[in-house]
Amino acid sequence: MLLLAPSPAPAAAADHRRKVGGSALRVRCSSVRELERSPGPRPGERLPPLREAKRVVLVRHGQSTWNAEGRIQGSSDISVLTPKGESQAETSRLMLLSDSFDACFTSPLARSRRTAEIIWADRDDDLIPDSDLREIDLYSFQGLLKNEGKERYGVIYRQWQKNAANFSIDGHYPVRELWDRAQSCWERILAHEGKSVLVVAHNAVNQALVATSLGLGTEYFRILLQSNCGASVLDFTPQAGGGPPAVCLNRLNQTPNSPVASGSSAGRKTSKRIILACQGATQNSAEIGVSGMGYAPLNMLGIIQSQKTAELLLDQKVNGILCSPQVAAFDTATTICEVQEAADCLGADCVPRYVEMKKLLELEIDDAFQTKQKSFGEIAQSGWLGSMEYRTLEGLWNQSKAAWQALLNELKDDTSERILVVVGHPGINLALICRCLDLTMDYMSSFHLDDGSISVIDFPDGPKGRGVVRCTNYTAHLGRWSIPITRTMETDEEF
């Protein structure tokens, strides 16, 4: 374990910040255009207005017979759930058992409807089938084994794999059609009077629902992963004076199985991975306006969270750990490193591991963001963020550019397998997720991360390629201390 750049003592905090330009976060943007650039509509811009807050939970169906065979399903309705798929759906039912859903929309296809029936068991209301929730229409591809698609369609199949947004078959553009359908679905889902809505559908259409809710185009297809029975949670908040609601992706793809178990993303093998681990809770997490919060140690909950994260990552052979110099992040990273290096003693490996651990100044976060809040979006959009706080947020955003590039450099552009764990405050990890997705600063309020959560990003094309987000805000590993996938709406109106 290699330790660099020891963190300053609390008494030296102010001097430490002065040494990096008056504030650890005050890094000016090289161009104002970078902050103004947007990949498309603003989050939620094309959604209908709401009168009250609404939560929507998206679940993909369990493993199907054609999933298991490696056959292209599309919107065909021949495959059914395997025994494993039924078991996954039962796990999802237990995972969502305590939630007070008001309605369940489902794809009419058998594999999705059966998953919905298992999850919705013993509830009084009927399922609401919606044909636009069917899986992507793949026309002549449907029913083919993947190797048959390659052999029979050649160039067209390669376009489906490499450039799906512009992929055309039988006179159709399937991904563009899918995005239109997803936008149409939101009209009906958000028009439902229920405050908590479950949607059970498919891989591609759930990707499209997440993307269109955030105003992201078809180029984000296959970037926001949806595993069998993975759950994604979206919160919609009405805006004063009407207009489209604010949207926050509370979590992406919380799966029945470990999010770090597989070495592939959307069927593609990957040897490069970044795991963003949020530091555990600190002694000052619940306080506001306390100076020097960046140097507060973990509280008992934070210690448990860091241990649980270390245990989750034990089956991963971590090559390097980068962390913020601040105490909570450093202590969380140290716990992960110690467990990794004790893998042989813990029965997870036959030989000792060596993990390089470094402190990265660009991961440090200003004291203004060390307060505990319901979501980062509340800080970014509330009156508490006056002009001074907004400049601090802008500084954090600018700083995240250098941090993200440093992480990509650590991955190394070669053929070796490399897993990098990054430990920091939820605020800096939110900025890194946005950097990965090539979004702008205003998207930071569209994602949420909890203390002790992890987010996983794979790079099937190496660090110079696009990152595939396997999951965000995964907390199931925290056990009884985890943040529930959903919260009871009756007692948590603001999510």
N, C-alpha and C positions, 0 to 999 in steps of 0.2 A: 504494500500500500504506500503510494507516494503522495505526500502532502505538500502543497505549494501555497505560497502567499497566505500565511496565518492571519486569521481575522483579528481586527483590532479589538481591544477591550472596550466595554461600554463607555468608559471615561474618554476614550480617544475617538469616539464615533464622529464627532464634529470635525476633528482634524483630518480623519480618514476621508470624509466627504470633500473637504477643501482640497485635498491632494488630487482628486479626480475632477476638479473644475467647479467647486462650490456645491455640487450635488452629484451623487452617484448616477443620477438619471438625466442630468441636463446635457444631453448630446444633441446638437442642432442638426436638423435635416439638411442634406445637401441640396435638396430641391423641394420647394413647396408643392410641386406637382405630385410628388410621391404620396403626400397625404391626401391629395384630392382625387387621385386615380381610383377608379372603381371598375370591377370586372363586369358590371351590369347593374340591374336595379338594386336599390337599397334593400336591406332585409325587410321582408314583409310588404314591399311596396305594392305588389299586385294582389294582395289578399283583401277580402272584404272587411269592412269595419266591424268591431265587436262592441257589445254593450257591457260585457263583464269578462273577467279573466277566464281562460280556458286552458286545460292541459290535454294534450293528445299523446297517447302512447302507441307507437308503431311496433308490431311484432311480425317477424317473418315466420312462415310456416316451418314445421319440423322437417327433418330429412324425408325425402320422397324416394320412391323406387327408382325414378329416373335420375335423381341426384346421385344415388348409390351406383348406378350403372354408368354415369358420366355421359348421359344423353341430354341433348338440348331440348328443354321443355317449352320455352316460350309460353304462349297462351293456350297450348293444348291442354286437354283435360283427361288424360289417360292415366298418368301416374297417381299413386296414392301414398299415404304415409307408410314408412317402414316401421317395424317395432321400435327402432331407435328414435324415429320421428315422433311416435306416440309418446315415448318416454320423455323426450325433450319438451313436448307440449305440456305434459304433466308437470315437469319442473317449472315451466313458465306459469302454469296455473297456481302452483304453490307460491311462486315468487310474487304474484300479483293478487293473492287471495284476499288480503286485507284492504285492497283499494276499493273505493266507492265509485266505480264506473257507472255512468248514467246511460251509456249506449255502446254498442259494439258494431262497427262497420266491418264487413268482410268481403274479400274477393269471392265470387261464386264458384271458383274452381275447387275441385274436391279436396286437394291437399291443403289448401288454405282454410276452407270451410270446416274441415275436420279438426284442424288445429284450433280454430275459434270455438268450436263446440266443446272441446276439452277444457280450454281456458275459461269459457263462459258457463260451465256446468253449475247447476243449482241457482242460477240467477233467473229472475222472473221475465225480464224483457227479452223479446225476440232479437235475433241477429238481423242486421240490416245489410243485405247484399247490395253491392254496387259494381256493375260490370266494368267501370273504369278502373277498378282496383285489380283487375286481372293482370297477369304478368305481361311483360313486353311481347308484342306480336313479332315473331321472327319468321313467319311465312315458310318458305321452302326449307329453312334450317330445322324446323321443328321435327323432333323424332330421330334426328341423326345422332349417332355417336360423334364425339368431338373429332376423333381421327377421321371419321367419314366426311365430316364437314371440310376438313383440310384437304382431303384427297379429291372430293367432288367439286369444290368451289374455289380452291386455290387462292387467287388474288382477292376475291370477294371475302373469303373467310379471314384472310390476313387483315383486311381493312376492318372487319368486325372486331378483331383482336387489338389492333393498333390505333384505329381512328374511328371508334364507335360513333362518335357524335355526327360524323358525316357518312356513316355506313348506309349503303342503299342496296335493297334487294327486292325483286319483284315489283319494281316501281314505287317502293315505299322507303321512307327514312324512319326506321323503327324507334330510334332514341328520341328524335324530334317529336314523333307522334306520342311517345310515352310522356314526355315533358308536358305536352298539351293536355293529356289525360289527367296527369297529376294536378295541374293547375285547376282543372275542372273539378276534381275531387275535393279540393280545399273549399270550394264554394259550398258544397253540401255538408262537409264535416263541420266547418265553422258555423254554418247556419243552424246546426242542431242546438237545441236549447240546453243540453247538458253541459256541465262545467268540466267533466272529466270523461274523455272519449277514448275507447280502445279501437284500434284499427289493426286487423290481421290480414296480411297480404303476402307479398313476394319480395324477392331480393331486389330486382331492378325497379319495381314500382315504389318500394319503400325508399330506395336511394333517391328517386325522382321527387318523392314527397318531401324528404328532408331538404333537398337542394332547392326546389321551387319555393318552399316556405322561407328560405334565406335569400331568395332572389338570385340563385346561382344557375348558370346555364348548363347546356348539355355537355360541355367540356368537363364537368365534374362527375360524369358517369364513371363508375368503378373507382372513385376516389374515396367515397364514404361507405365503408364496408357494412354489409348486412349478413350476418351468419344465421344458420338455421335456428329459429326461435330467439334470435337476438332482439332485445328491446331497445328502442330509442325513444326519448322523451322530449317533447317540444312544449314550451310554455308561450302562450299568446296573451299579451296585456293590452287592453284598449287604450287609445291615446285620447287625451283631452281635446275636445272639439271635433271628435270623429276622425275619420281617415283610417288607413291601414294600421293594424296592431303592431306593437313591438314583438319581436320573436326571439326566443332564447332556446338554443339546443342544450337542454339540461344534461343529457347524456346520449352518447351514440353507441349502439351495439353492445349493450350489457348482455352477455351470453350465458347460457347454462354451464358452459365449460370455461376453463381458464382462457383469458384473452391472449396469453403469451405462449400457449401450448403449440400452436401451429407455425410452421415455417413458410407458409404460403399466404398470399393475399389475392383474393378473387381468382383462385386457381393457379396463380403464378408463383413460382418459387422465389424466395427472397433470402439474401444472405446479409442484408444490412437493415438494422432496426434501431430506432430511437425510442426509448421508453421515458416519457415525461412523468416523473413522480412528484406529487405535491408534498411538501414538508408536512409533518404532523402539527397538530394544534399546539399553540404556545400559551404560556401563562397569561399573556396580555391579549389573547385573541378576542375576548369579549369586550375589551375596553376601547374607548375612542379618545383620541387626543393625547395619548401618552407618548412622550418623546422617547426615542431610543428603542422602539419596539423591535427593530430589526435585530436587536441583540438579546431579546428575551429567549430563554430556553424553552424546550418542550415541556408541556405539562404531562400529567399521567396519561391522559388520553392520547396525546401526541406520541409518547413513548410506545404505547400499545400499537398505534397506527404505523409507526416506523418499523416495528418488529413484524407486524402482519405483512407489510409490503416486502420486507426482506425475505420472509418465508415464501411469498408468492413467486418471487424472482429466483428462488433457489434452483429451480430446474433450468434456468437460463444461464448459460456460461457467459457472464457479463465480462466484457473486455475492458471497459473504462467507465468511470463515474465522474461526472462534472457537476459541481454544486455551487450555489451561491455562497459567498464568504460568511453570510449571516448565520448565527448560532443554530437556529432551528433547522435550517437546510443542511448545515454541516453535520449536525448530530444525526439527522435522518440518513444522510449519505454514509456516515461512518457505520451505522448499524447495518445497512445493506452490504457495505464492503466487508465487514467482519463476518457476516453470515456466509457471503460468497467464499471467503478464504477459509472457512471452516467446513466447506462442502463435503470433504472427505470424511471428517469426523461425524457429520450429520447423515452420512449414508447416501448422499446425492451424487457423489463422484468418487472415483477410485484414486485420484491423485489431488494434491493440494492445488488450489487456483491462486493465481496472482492477478490482482485487479489494480490498475493504475487509477488513482483518485486525485483529482485536481480541483482547485477552487477557481472559478471563472468570475471575474469582477462584473462582466456584462450581465450576469444573472442576478446581481444584487438589485433590491427593490427599495424604493423610497419609503420612509416611515408612514407617509400619507396613505399607503395601501396596505399597511400591516393591521388594519382594523378588521373585525369580523363583520360581514354583511351577508344578507340573504343571497345576493348574487352580485357579481362584478358589474352587471348591467345597471344596478341601482346606483352605483357610484358614478359610472360613466354618463348616466342620463339625469341624475338628480341635481337639485339645487346645491347640494353640499359641494359639488364640484364647480366651484367658481373659477374665475380666470386663472388664478394661481394654480389650483389643482389640475385644471385642464392642461396647463403648460407642463405640469409634472407627468400627467398621463402621456402627453406628446413626447416628453423626454424618454419615458419608458418605452414607447413605441419605437422611437428612433434607435434606442439602445438595443432593442430586440433584433434589429437587422444584423448588427455585428455579432450578437450572440448566436443567431441562427447560422450564420456563415461559419462561425467557429465550430459549431456542432457538425456541420457537413464536412468540414475539414477533418475532424476527428474520425468520421466514418471511414475515410480513406477510399479513394477511387481505384480499387483493385478487386481481385476475385475472392479475397479472404472473407470468411464470415466475421461479422463484427456487430456486437450488441452494445449500445451506449445507453447508460442510464443518466438522466439529467434531473437533478433535484433542486427545486426552488419553490418560491411562493406561488400560489395559484395565479396571481396577476401576471407574472413573467411567463408562466406556462401558457396562459391564454394568448399572450402576444405571439409566442412561438408557434402555436397552432395556426393562428392567422397567417403568420409568415409562411408556414408550410403550404397553406392553401392559396397563397398569393392574393390575400385579401387586404383591405385597407384598415386603418385604425378604427373606423366607426364600426367594424364588425366585432370588435372585442366584446361588446355588450351582448353579442348574439351567441355566446358560449358561456358555460358555467363549469366551474371546477370546485370540488370540495377538498378540505384538508385530508391528506392520506390517500387521495385518489390517484389512479394512474391513467395515462393516455398512451396509446401505442401507435407508432407510425412506421410503416415498412417502406422499403425502397427497392422494389423488384428490378428497377433499371439502374440501380446504383445511386450514389448521392447527387449525381448530376441530373437524374430523372425526377419525375414527380413522386412526391410522397403519397402513400395510400394510408388513410387514417383507419386503422383497425378498430379502435374504440376511443371514446373520450369519457372522462369522469367515471371510470370503473371503480366500484367500491365494494363489490361482493366479497372480496378477500378479507374485509375488515370484520366479518362475522357479526356478532351481536352489536358491535360498535359501528356498523356500516350505516351509510345514509340510505334509506329505503329507495327503491326504484321510483316509487310514487309515494305521495303523502296523502293522508285522508283530507279530502277537500273541505269537509265541514269544519275542521279545526285549523286549516292552513290556507286561507282564502288567497293569500298572495304568493303561494308556492314557496 
